[in-house]
Amino acid sequence: MAETAGRDDPVLRLSGVRKSYGSGTAAEIEVLHGIDLDLGPGEFAALIGPSGSGKSTLLNLIGLLDRPTAGAVRIAGAETGSLDDGHLTRLRGRAIGFVFQYHYLLPEFTALENVMMPLLAARGRPDVQMRETAAELLAQVGLGPWQHHKSNDLSGGQQQRVAIARALAMQPMLVLADEPSGNLDTQSADAVFDLLRSVNERRGTTFLIVTHDPRLANRCDRIVELVDGRIVSDLANANPVHRQTREQTMQSGAP
């Protein structure tokens, strides 16, 4: 099905990607107009642009939640255009992690059980290794002592940390973060962003982060700007702002 991406090959490659709605009708509207974009291993990039610029549409295509009208989407060495829905689902589960503005945790389950969900979907039944993996991820995001708490008993910042741990459960090459701190106060947003950066540096995971916050975008290594369905700027950030999360904050699991 999929080729294996080499160490220096792009984790993501978009070539001439277009997306239209109402194709073939008088009401056809093209939202994305020939997008070319590569993301390499370990990149930490921001995707910015005004509302209506096509960011969500582009993220859906990259996340294999939708198909382009034209052009090619290549993920982790796999050309996705010829894949059926089943193969796309398996590739998405293996190669891509998602962090959303709304964490979408299941309130009736504990933090540990929420992190286990991608593993359970892949393997079909819970096992000891799954639980150990989820517990380790929660410890890495500073929530070890909270693993058996229901998600509704956690603060907003803690819930987003659970969502990040869940996104990492399958060890994806690429994490797509859609306004991951949009519902958080400034302190919690900074802590979440520090956590994403820490994962990027520790694991070499590639991140594409959609944000409206220029302060957070300036903490990324690369800033891609989308306007009216076209990339108008794609620049390396020579001096990204790095701010370490305080050790005591991580150990306490505070928001």
VMD Tcl script that draws the C-alpha trace (Angstrom):
set ca {
  {0.00 0.00 0.00}
  {2.37 2.69 1.22}
  {5.97 3.37 0.57}
  {8.21 3.99 3.55}
  {9.42 7.54 4.00}
  {13.17 7.92 4.19}
  {14.83 9.83 7.01}
  {15.15 13.01 4.93}
  {12.01 12.60 2.82}
  {9.10 14.98 3.46}
  {6.61 13.77 6.03}
  {4.03 15.78 4.10}
  {4.07 16.78 0.44}
  {1.24 18.66 -1.27}
  {1.54 19.14 -5.02}
  {-0.90 21.38 -6.89}
  {-3.68 20.66 -4.42}
  {-7.05 22.15 -5.29}
  {-10.39 21.80 -3.55}
  {-13.74 22.76 -4.99}
  {-17.26 22.40 -3.69}
  {-20.22 21.88 -5.99}
  {-17.91 20.58 -8.73}
  {-19.52 20.51 -12.16}
  {-22.41 22.74 -11.16}
  {-23.14 26.40 -11.72}
  {-22.50 26.95 -8.01}
  {-18.98 25.47 -8.06}
  {-16.57 27.29 -5.76}
  {-12.84 26.60 -5.61}
  {-11.54 27.10 -2.07}
  {-7.91 26.02 -2.51}
  {-6.00 27.04 -5.63}
  {-2.97 24.88 -6.35}
  {-1.27 24.43 -2.96}
  {2.35 23.24 -2.92}
  {3.79 22.50 0.52}
  {6.46 20.21 2.00}
  {7.04 19.52 5.69}
  {10.18 17.62 6.62}
  {10.92 15.40 9.61}
  {10.98 17.33 12.88}
  {9.63 20.62 11.50}
  {7.59 22.84 13.81}
  {5.48 25.05 11.57}
  {2.57 27.46 12.01}
  {-0.25 27.85 9.50}
  {-1.81 31.30 9.74}
  {-4.36 33.28 7.78}
  {-7.65 35.15 8.20}
  {-10.98 33.42 8.69}
  {-12.21 32.05 5.38}
  {-8.71 31.66 3.95}
  {-9.06 27.88 3.60}
  {-7.04 26.74 6.63}
  {-9.65 24.25 7.86}
  {-10.18 22.86 4.35}
  {-6.44 22.42 3.93}
  {-6.11 20.74 7.33}
  {-8.89 18.30 6.44}
  {-7.06 17.33 3.25}
  {-3.72 16.90 5.04}
  {-5.46 14.87 7.76}
  {-6.99 12.59 5.10}
  {-10.48 13.52 6.29}
  {-11.34 14.75 2.78}
  {-9.96 14.31 -0.71}
  {-8.67 17.06 -3.02}
  {-10.44 17.88 -6.26}
  {-7.06 17.90 -7.99}
  {-3.41 17.53 -7.09}
  {-1.57 15.05 -4.87}
  {-1.33 14.54 -1.10}
  {1.59 12.42 0.05}
  {1.85 11.41 3.72}
  {4.78 9.53 5.26}
  {5.91 8.26 1.86}
  {2.42 7.19 0.75}
  {0.74 8.63 -2.33}
  {-2.85 8.85 -1.08}
  {-4.76 9.55 -4.29}
  {-5.20 5.90 -5.24}
  {-6.00 4.63 -1.74}
  {-9.50 3.48 -0.87}
  {-11.24 4.66 2.29}
  {-10.06 1.68 4.34}
  {-6.41 2.22 3.45}
  {-6.77 5.97 4.11}
  {-8.20 5.26 7.54}
  {-5.31 2.96 8.41}
  {-2.72 5.42 7.14}
  {-4.35 8.27 9.06}
  {-4.40 6.23 12.27}
  {-0.76 5.20 11.88}
  {0.87 8.40 10.63}
  {-1.19 11.38 11.84}
  {-2.13 12.67 15.28}
  {-4.77 15.36 15.84}
  {-5.09 18.03 18.53}
  {-8.16 20.23 18.23}
  {-9.31 23.47 19.83}
  {-12.00 21.43 21.57}
  {-10.31 18.41 23.08}
  {-13.18 15.96 22.30}
  {-12.43 13.75 25.29}
  {-15.06 11.20 26.29}
  {-16.42 12.49 29.62}
  {-17.45 9.08 30.94}
  {-13.89 7.75 30.63}
  {-10.73 8.48 32.61}
  {-7.71 10.29 31.24}
  {-5.95 6.93 30.86}
  {-8.87 5.41 28.94}
  {-9.11 8.44 26.64}
  {-5.43 8.15 25.72}
  {-5.91 4.43 25.06}
  {-8.66 5.04 22.46}
  {-6.44 5.20 19.33}
  {-4.61 2.06 20.45}
  {-7.89 0.29 21.10}
  {-9.20 1.27 17.66}
  {-6.06 -0.16 16.07}
  {-5.83 -3.39 18.08}
  {-9.43 -4.17 18.95}
  {-9.13 -5.03 22.65}
  {-7.33 -3.49 25.64}
  {-4.19 -5.08 27.01}
  {-1.50 -4.38 29.57}
  {0.87 -2.84 27.02}
  {-1.82 -0.38 25.96}
  {-2.34 0.75 29.53}
  {1.40 1.08 30.10}
  {1.79 3.17 26.93}
  {-1.07 5.48 27.92}
  {0.24 5.84 31.48}
  {3.71 6.71 30.19}
  {2.32 9.35 27.84}
  {0.29 10.92 30.63}
  {3.40 11.00 32.80}
  {5.29 12.73 29.99}
  {2.65 15.48 29.81}
  {2.71 15.92 33.59}
  {-0.54 14.14 34.36}
  {0.63 10.86 35.89}
  {-1.21 11.46 39.19}
  {-4.42 12.36 37.29}
  {-4.59 9.31 35.00}
  {-7.60 7.79 36.76}
  {-9.60 11.03 36.93}
  {-12.60 11.44 34.62}
  {-11.92 14.05 31.96}
  {-14.68 16.33 33.27}
  {-12.84 16.52 36.60}
  {-9.78 18.07 34.93}
  {-9.13 21.72 34.12}
  {-9.16 22.97 30.55}
  {-5.37 22.96 30.36}
  {-5.20 19.46 31.79}
  {-7.83 18.22 29.33}
  {-5.80 19.59 26.44}
  {-2.73 17.77 27.77}
  {-4.72 14.54 27.74}
  {-5.68 15.31 24.14}
  {-2.00 15.77 23.26}
  {-1.10 12.46 24.91}
  {-3.90 10.79 22.94}
  {-2.58 12.31 19.69}
  {0.82 10.73 20.40}
  {-0.48 7.26 21.28}
  {0.27 5.76 17.84}
  {3.66 7.50 17.59}
  {2.63 9.51 14.50}
  {5.16 11.17 12.23}
  {2.89 14.22 11.85}
  {0.69 16.03 14.38}
  {-1.93 18.50 13.17}
  {-2.93 20.98 15.87}
  {-5.95 23.16 15.05}
  {-6.01 26.16 17.42}
  {-4.84 23.89 20.27}
  {-4.78 26.74 22.79}
  {-7.75 28.69 21.45}
  {-9.98 28.01 24.45}
  {-7.32 28.53 27.10}
  {-6.12 31.50 29.12}
  {-2.68 32.89 28.33}
  {-0.84 30.91 31.01}
  {-2.47 27.62 30.04}
  {-1.94 28.36 26.34}
  {1.76 28.93 26.95}
  {2.02 25.68 28.91}
  {0.30 23.71 26.13}
  {2.50 25.30 23.50}
  {5.62 24.53 25.52}
  {4.45 20.92 25.70}
  {4.04 20.70 21.91}
  {7.52 22.13 21.45}
  {8.93 19.68 23.98}
  {7.38 16.74 22.12}
  {8.77 18.08 18.85}
  {12.29 18.34 20.25}
  {12.24 15.09 22.20}
  {10.56 12.83 19.64}
  {11.35 14.60 16.36}
  {7.63 14.68 15.55}
  {6.61 17.06 12.78}
  {3.98 19.65 13.81}
  {1.69 21.85 11.75}
  {-0.12 24.25 14.08}
  {-3.04 26.39 12.96}
  {-3.25 29.54 15.05}
  {-4.72 33.04 14.91}
  {-2.34 34.16 17.65}
  {0.75 35.87 16.17}
  {2.47 35.54 19.54}
  {2.28 31.76 19.32}
  {3.06 31.67 15.58}
  {6.28 33.53 16.32}
  {7.35 30.66 18.55}
  {7.36 28.30 15.56}
  {10.37 27.65 13.32}
  {8.41 28.30 10.14}
  {5.33 30.37 9.35}
  {3.10 29.53 6.37}
  {0.44 32.12 5.53}
  {-2.70 31.22 3.61}
  {-4.90 33.93 2.08}
  {-7.89 33.29 -0.19}
  {-6.88 29.68 -0.73}
  {-3.30 30.43 -1.75}
  {-0.01 30.33 0.13}
  {1.20 33.93 0.04}
  {4.17 33.53 2.38}
  {6.27 30.62 3.61}
  {9.19 31.83 5.70}
  {11.64 30.39 8.17}
  {11.50 32.13 11.51}
  {15.08 33.10 12.24}
  {14.48 33.80 15.93}
  {11.59 31.72 17.27}
  {10.69 32.57 20.84}
  {11.39 29.58 23.07}
  {10.01 29.67 26.59}
  {10.66 26.68 28.80}
  {7.78 25.39 30.86}
  {8.75 25.51 34.51}
  {9.61 22.10 35.90}
  {7.30 22.51 38.86}
  {4.38 23.32 36.54}
  {4.87 20.09 34.62}
  {5.28 18.03 37.77}
  {2.14 19.43 39.34}
  {0.01 18.95 36.23}
  {-1.29 22.48 36.68}
  {-3.13 24.06 33.72}
}
mol new
graphics top color blue
foreach p $ca { graphics top sphere $p radius 0.5 }
foreach p [lrange $ca 0 end-1] q [lrange $ca 1 end] { graphics top cylinder $p $q radius 0.2 }
display resetview
